[in-house]
Amino acid sequence: MSIFDKFKDKATEMLQGAGDKVTEATGIDVSGVTDHLGGAAEGVTDQAQGHVDGLADQAQGHVDNAQGAADQFTEATGVDVPVDQATEAAQGHVDNATDHIDPTQQR
């Protein structure tokens, strides 16, 4: 469960509790409103997770491109460009960022 799902679940729980209290106090059933707001929270959660996944994919693409460019340079010139440390460091940053944003994706 991602951090966004946890926030969504907590928000939905709070909305339902608030809706129950409003219904209890006024006699008006507001369950449809709380259901609608819960659905909106789910949509926001899905969008946030999509952005996180997209950023992680882009960062991984940059790491892969850097390694590919170094490999092409070495093939063309015969000069070995030591990018392994830089690539590993960049990969570590990508992994750390992903873990902080979504701890369920820890490697």
C-alpha positions as YAML, in Angstrom:
chain: A
units: angstrom
residues:
- id: 1
  name: MET
  ca: [0.00, 0.00, 0.00]
- id: 2
  name: SER
  ca: [1.53, 3.31, -1.06]
- id: 3
  name: ILE
  ca: [1.62, 6.37, 1.14]
- id: 4
  name: PHE
  ca: [-1.03, 7.91, -1.11]
- id: 5
  name: ASP
  ca: [-3.37, 4.96, -0.49]
- id: 6
  name: LYS
  ca: [-2.90, 5.40, 3.26]
- id: 7
  name: PHE
  ca: [-3.86, 9.07, 3.02]
- id: 8
  name: LYS
  ca: [-6.87, 8.21, 0.86]
- id: 9
  name: ASP
  ca: [-8.05, 5.53, 3.28]
- id: 10
  name: LYS
  ca: [-7.70, 7.89, 6.25]
- id: 11
  name: ALA
  ca: [-9.52, 10.69, 4.43]
- id: 12
  name: THR
  ca: [-12.34, 8.31, 3.45]
- id: 13
  name: GLU
  ca: [-12.60, 7.08, 7.03]
- id: 14
  name: MET
  ca: [-12.77, 10.64, 8.35]
- id: 15
  name: LEU
  ca: [-15.37, 11.63, 5.76]
- id: 16
  name: GLN
  ca: [-17.56, 8.69, 6.67]
- id: 17
  name: GLY
  ca: [-17.27, 9.54, 10.36]
- id: 18
  name: ALA
  ca: [-18.16, 13.16, 9.70]
- id: 19
  name: GLY
  ca: [-21.07, 12.11, 7.50]
- id: 20
  name: ASP
  ca: [-22.38, 9.82, 10.23]
- id: 21
  name: LYS
  ca: [-22.22, 12.66, 12.76]
- id: 22
  name: VAL
  ca: [-24.05, 15.04, 10.40]
- id: 23
  name: THR
  ca: [-26.74, 12.41, 9.76]
- id: 24
  name: GLU
  ca: [-27.06, 11.75, 13.49]
- id: 25
  name: ALA
  ca: [-27.31, 15.45, 14.35]
- id: 26
  name: THR
  ca: [-29.62, 16.55, 11.53]
- id: 27
  name: GLY
  ca: [-31.43, 13.42, 10.44]
- id: 28
  name: ILE
  ca: [-30.32, 14.13, 6.86]
- id: 29
  name: ASP
  ca: [-28.58, 11.27, 5.07]
- id: 30
  name: VAL
  ca: [-25.37, 12.65, 3.56]
- id: 31
  name: SER
  ca: [-23.83, 9.30, 2.60]
- id: 32
  name: GLY
  ca: [-24.02, 10.16, -1.10]
- id: 33
  name: VAL
  ca: [-21.93, 13.28, -0.54]
- id: 34
  name: THR
  ca: [-19.29, 11.43, 1.47]
- id: 35
  name: ASP
  ca: [-19.18, 8.66, -1.16]
- id: 36
  name: HIS
  ca: [-18.62, 11.26, -3.87]
- id: 37
  name: LEU
  ca: [-15.83, 12.95, -1.90]
- id: 38
  name: GLY
  ca: [-14.25, 9.54, -1.24]
- id: 39
  name: GLY
  ca: [-14.25, 8.89, -4.98]
- id: 40
  name: ALA
  ca: [-12.55, 12.23, -5.57]
- id: 41
  name: ALA
  ca: [-9.87, 11.30, -3.02]
- id: 42
  name: GLU
  ca: [-9.29, 8.05, -4.88]
- id: 43
  name: GLY
  ca: [-8.85, 9.94, -8.15]
- id: 44
  name: VAL
  ca: [-6.29, 12.26, -6.59]
- id: 45
  name: THR
  ca: [-4.46, 9.27, -5.13]
- id: 46
  name: ASP
  ca: [-4.27, 7.58, -8.52]
- id: 47
  name: GLN
  ca: [-2.98, 10.76, -10.16]
- id: 48
  name: ALA
  ca: [-0.32, 11.28, -7.50]
- id: 49
  name: GLN
  ca: [0.87, 7.68, -7.84]
- id: 50
  name: GLY
  ca: [0.98, 8.11, -11.62]
- id: 51
  name: HIS
  ca: [3.18, 11.19, -11.24]
- id: 52
  name: VAL
  ca: [5.54, 9.36, -8.88]
- id: 53
  name: ASP
  ca: [5.81, 6.43, -11.27]
- id: 54
  name: GLY
  ca: [6.39, 8.79, -14.20]
- id: 55
  name: LEU
  ca: [9.16, 10.68, -12.41]
- id: 56
  name: ALA
  ca: [10.88, 7.47, -11.39]
- id: 57
  name: ASP
  ca: [10.70, 6.21, -14.98]
- id: 58
  name: GLN
  ca: [12.12, 9.48, -16.32]
- id: 59
  name: ALA
  ca: [14.99, 9.44, -13.84]
- id: 60
  name: GLN
  ca: [15.75, 5.82, -14.73]
- id: 61
  name: GLY
  ca: [15.72, 6.80, -18.40]
- id: 62
  name: HIS
  ca: [18.29, 9.52, -17.76]
- id: 63
  name: VAL
  ca: [20.54, 7.05, -15.95]
- id: 64
  name: ASP
  ca: [20.21, 4.59, -18.82]
- id: 65
  name: ASN
  ca: [20.88, 7.33, -21.42]
- id: 66
  name: ALA
  ca: [24.04, 8.44, -19.62]
- id: 67
  name: GLN
  ca: [25.36, 4.88, -19.56]
- id: 68
  name: GLY
  ca: [24.45, 4.42, -23.23]
- id: 69
  name: ALA
  ca: [26.20, 7.64, -24.24]
- id: 70
  name: ALA
  ca: [29.34, 6.62, -22.37]
- id: 71
  name: ASP
  ca: [29.27, 3.21, -24.03]
- id: 72
  name: GLN
  ca: [28.92, 4.80, -27.49]
- id: 73
  name: PHE
  ca: [31.78, 7.19, -26.79]
- id: 74
  name: THR
  ca: [33.99, 4.28, -25.75]
- id: 75
  name: GLU
  ca: [33.07, 2.32, -28.88]
- id: 76
  name: ALA
  ca: [33.75, 5.30, -31.15]
- id: 77
  name: THR
  ca: [37.00, 6.47, -29.58]
- id: 78
  name: GLY
  ca: [38.39, 3.49, -27.73]
- id: 79
  name: VAL
  ca: [38.62, 5.71, -24.64]
- id: 80
  name: ASP
  ca: [36.96, 4.19, -21.62]
- id: 81
  name: VAL
  ca: [34.82, 6.74, -19.82]
- id: 82
  name: PRO
  ca: [34.49, 5.70, -16.17]
- id: 83
  name: VAL
  ca: [30.83, 6.46, -15.54]
- id: 84
  name: ASP
  ca: [30.09, 3.41, -13.42]
- id: 85
  name: GLN
  ca: [30.36, 5.35, -10.15]
- id: 86
  name: ALA
  ca: [28.26, 8.21, -11.46]
- id: 87
  name: THR
  ca: [25.67, 5.78, -12.85]
- id: 88
  name: GLU
  ca: [25.55, 3.85, -9.59]
- id: 89
  name: ALA
  ca: [25.21, 7.09, -7.60]
- id: 90
  name: ALA
  ca: [22.41, 8.31, -9.87]
- id: 91
  name: GLN
  ca: [20.67, 4.94, -9.58]
- id: 92
  name: GLY
  ca: [20.98, 5.19, -5.79]
- id: 93
  name: HIS
  ca: [19.36, 8.63, -5.84]
- id: 94
  name: VAL
  ca: [16.52, 7.36, -8.02]
- id: 95
  name: ASP
  ca: [15.96, 4.42, -5.68]
- id: 96
  name: ASN
  ca: [16.09, 6.63, -2.57]
- id: 97
  name: ALA
  ca: [13.63, 9.12, -4.00]
- id: 98
  name: THR
  ca: [11.25, 6.34, -4.96]
- id: 99
  name: ASP
  ca: [11.53, 4.78, -1.51]
- id: 100
  name: HIS
  ca: [10.81, 8.09, 0.21]
- id: 101
  name: ILE
  ca: [7.82, 8.81, -1.99]
- id: 102
  name: ASP
  ca: [6.43, 5.28, -2.02]
- id: 103
  name: PRO
  ca: [7.94, 2.99, 0.64]
- id: 104
  name: THR
  ca: [6.16, -0.06, -0.82]
- id: 105
  name: GLN
  ca: [8.49, 0.06, -3.83]
- id: 106
  name: GLN
  ca: [11.68, -0.35, -1.80]
- id: 107
  name: ARG
  ca: [14.27, -2.41, -3.56]
...
